[in-house]
Amino acid sequence: MTYHALAHRQSDHVAVAVRDLSPGDAIIVRVLEGGPDVTIAVRDLIPLGHKVALEDVPAGADVIEYGERIGRASGAIARGAHVHTHNVKTVRWSV
């Protein structure tokens, strides 16, 4: 089977693209820590190595990768959307 993106854990909100993805692509996401593969429709151009949303993430919600909070959604993020600095802000130095 050919995978287009990899998620680390079943609870992750994002997966990492293992190739360039285009809007309208129906992609298969492999969950490395087990669990069923996920199929999603891509909404945006997503370059190799960038993240794709596996589920809708509301504005202000934590974004989870590796089972850990990696940032906070600065706006609503739709399933299949490109997830990057334009819609996620770091919480690394937040109090």
Secondary structure, DSSP 8 states (H G I E B T S, - for coil): ---SEEESSTT-SEEEESS-B-TT-EEEEEETTSS--EEEE--S-B-TT-EEESS-B-TT-EEEETTEEEEEESS-B-TT-EESTTTEE--TT--
